[in-house]
Amino acid sequence: MCPRVIRSKSVLPSPQTGFTLVELLVVMTLGVVLLSMAAPSMNGIVNSQRSIALSSELLASMNLARSEAIKRNARAVLCKSADGQSCAPSGGWEQGWIVFHDADNDAALDEGEQVIERHGPVADGLKLTGNQPVSNYVSYSASGSAKLVTGAFQAGTFTLCLVPVSEPDVRQLVLSSTGRARLKKGLASDCG
């Protein structure tokens, strides 16, 4: 019998798999460049959402004041307020606002009048103003219509702008004399 010859295969080390340091640095650099290009658009999305949220909060407060006036069969007022305890005679609506039952129909929070809602100051970078008829307060009669303390119909527009102004993020809340309010997009020129 012939002896069998066993041949052994030579075992060569397998080639290394993975990335070189240069390849890794190139990929990381590309990732940083792509992220830096996406950051401004994310900032725009965040700002847009902030302005949408704030305009919706103001609309909800106006609707609350109107429904409280109807429910109580008495005047309810929404006014700008820096401290949540009294109506502010100056400044913008970005300082915050309150909704209260106005028993004596003077659009000022007096002792004994119940505060229904308080909204604190808005985030930095937002400016909220009202044109002349709604620059200080919105007052609802028992019928739900918006009326000045003099008895005249009250209609006006609130404008919400980013600072600095960004055209797509300008929002307006338009109050009709019937007391109904609606949201709409505004223009940068509305921010004056």
C-alpha positions in Angstrom: 0.0 0.0 0.0 1.0 3.3 -0.8 1.1 5.8 1.8 -1.3 8.6 1.3 0.2 12.0 1.0 -1.6 14.6 2.9 -1.1 18.0 1.5 -1.7 20.9 3.8 -3.1 24.1 2.5 -1.0 27.0 3.4 -2.9 29.4 5.6 -2.4 32.9 4.6 -3.6 35.7 6.7 -6.9 37.2 5.5 -6.9 40.7 4.3 -8.1 43.3 6.9 -11.6 44.6 6.3 -12.7 48.1 7.5 -12.0 51.7 6.9 -8.8 53.5 6.9 -8.4 56.7 9.0 -8.4 58.8 5.8 -11.7 57.3 4.6 -13.3 57.8 8.1 -12.2 61.5 8.1 -13.6 62.1 4.6 -17.0 60.6 5.6 -17.1 62.6 8.9 -16.2 65.8 7.0 -19.0 65.2 4.5 -21.4 64.6 7.4 -20.5 67.9 9.0 -21.0 69.8 5.8 -24.4 68.2 5.2 -25.5 68.9 8.8 -24.4 72.5 8.6 -26.5 72.9 5.4 -29.6 71.4 7.2 -29.3 73.6 10.3 -30.7 76.8 8.8 -33.8 75.0 7.5 -34.4 73.4 10.9 -34.2 76.8 12.5 -36.8 78.0 10.0 -39.1 75.1 10.9 -38.8 75.8 14.6 -39.5 79.5 14.2 -42.5 78.8 12.0 -43.9 76.4 14.6 -43.4 79.0 17.4 -45.3 81.6 15.5 -48.1 79.2 14.6 -48.4 78.1 18.3 -48.5 81.6 19.7 -51.1 82.8 17.2 -53.2 79.8 18.1 -52.8 80.5 21.8 -54.0 84.1 21.3 -56.9 82.9 19.3 -57.8 80.4 22.0 -57.7 83.2 24.6 -60.0 85.3 22.5 -62.4 82.5 22.0 -62.4 81.8 25.8 -63.1 85.5 26.6 -66.0 85.5 24.1 -67.5 82.3 25.4 -67.1 83.5 29.0 -69.0 86.7 28.2 -71.8 84.7 26.6 -71.9 82.2 29.4 -71.8 84.8 32.2 -74.2 87.2 30.3 -71.6 89.9 31.2 -68.6 91.6 29.7 -65.3 89.7 29.5 -62.0 91.3 28.5 -58.7 90.2 27.2 -55.9 92.7 27.9 -52.2 92.8 27.7 -50.5 92.3 31.1 -46.9 92.2 32.2 -47.6 90.8 35.7 -50.8 88.8 35.3 -52.5 91.1 37.9 -53.4 94.2 35.9 -53.8 95.4 32.4 -50.7 97.1 31.0 -51.2 100.6 29.5 -48.2 100.4 27.2 -45.9 97.9 25.5 -46.8 95.1 23.1 -48.9 92.0 23.6 -45.7 89.9 23.8 -45.5 90.8 27.5 -48.4 88.5 28.1 -52.2 88.8 28.6 -55.1 88.0 30.9 -58.7 87.2 30.4 -61.1 88.4 33.1 -64.7 89.1 33.9 -65.3 92.8 33.7 -68.2 93.6 36.0 -68.0 97.4 35.7 -67.3 97.5 31.9 -64.2 99.6 32.1 -61.7 97.1 30.4 -59.5 97.3 33.5 -59.1 94.6 36.1 -60.4 95.9 39.4 -60.6 94.3 42.8 -63.3 91.6 43.0 -63.2 90.9 39.2 -62.2 87.3 38.5 -59.2 86.5 36.3 -60.2 83.6 34.1 -56.8 83.0 32.3 -53.3 84.2 32.5 -50.7 83.9 29.7 -47.1 84.8 30.5 -44.7 86.6 28.2 -43.9 85.1 24.9 -40.6 83.7 23.9 -37.8 86.0 22.9 -37.6 86.8 19.2 -41.4 87.2 18.7 -43.2 90.5 18.5 -47.0 90.7 18.9 -48.8 94.0 18.3 -52.4 95.1 17.8 -53.5 97.9 15.6 -55.3 100.9 17.2 -58.7 99.3 18.0 -57.0 96.3 19.7 -53.8 97.9 20.9 -54.6 97.5 24.6 -57.6 95.2 25.0 -60.4 93.2 23.4 -63.8 93.4 25.1 -66.7 91.1 24.6 -70.3 92.0 25.4 -72.8 89.5 26.8 -74.0 88.8 23.2 -70.4 87.8 22.2 -69.8 90.8 20.0 -66.5 92.8 20.4 -67.2 96.3 21.7 -65.1 99.1 23.0 -65.9 100.4 26.5 -67.7 103.3 24.7 -70.1 100.9 23.2 -68.7 101.2 19.7 -68.0 98.0 17.7 -64.4 96.8 18.1 -62.6 95.2 15.1 -58.9 95.0 14.6 -55.8 93.0 13.6 -53.1 91.5 15.7 -49.8 90.9 13.9 -47.2 88.4 15.1 -43.7 88.7 13.7 -40.3 87.1 14.2 -37.5 89.5 15.1 -35.7 89.8 12.6 -38.7 89.7 10.3 -39.1 86.5 8.3 -41.8 86.7 5.5 -43.2 83.2 5.8 -43.6 83.4 9.6 -45.8 86.6 9.8 -49.2 85.7 11.2 -52.2 87.9 11.7 -55.3 87.4 13.8 -58.2 89.4 12.5 -61.1 90.3 14.9 -64.4 91.2 13.3 -67.0 93.4 15.0 -69.2 90.3 15.5 -66.5 89.0 17.9 -65.2 86.2 15.6 -61.5 86.0 15.0 -59.6 84.2 12.3 -56.0 83.5 11.5 -54.3 84.4 8.3 -50.8 84.8 6.9 -49.3 88.2 6.8 -46.6 90.0 4.9 -43.3 91.4 6.2 -44.6 94.9 5.5 -47.3 94.3 8.1 -44.6 94.2 10.8 -43.7 97.9 10.3 
